[in-house]
């Protein structure tokens, strides 16, 4: 029973590794279409040797590519949130008005008029 569970666990890890290598092949921007096809054929026809050769030849850059993809996704998400949140709010407008007053761009009466306009 225990040996069967270990066998299923190892089999699951192997499938995960093959899928990870194939995903990395297709997400890699530095490979041409022909190179992607070649790596895919090698991994599918000779799975053990193909995965091991890929990990030896290109495994050191797998993490770098994955980290870059995650950073790009995070930047896109943050840009989406900024756009969805709109152009600030009352607090941001009041802060900008106070900065203008501190720099001497506007005087106290202009500050009070702007403040009442924002708050109303």
Secondary structure, DSSP 8 states (H G I E B T S, - for coil): -HHHHHHHHHHHHHHHHHHHHHHHHHH-SSS-HHHHHHHHHHHHHSHHHHHHHHHHHHGGGHHHHHHHHHHHHHHHHHHHHHHHH-S--HHHHHHHHHHHHHHTSS-HHHHHHHHHHHH-
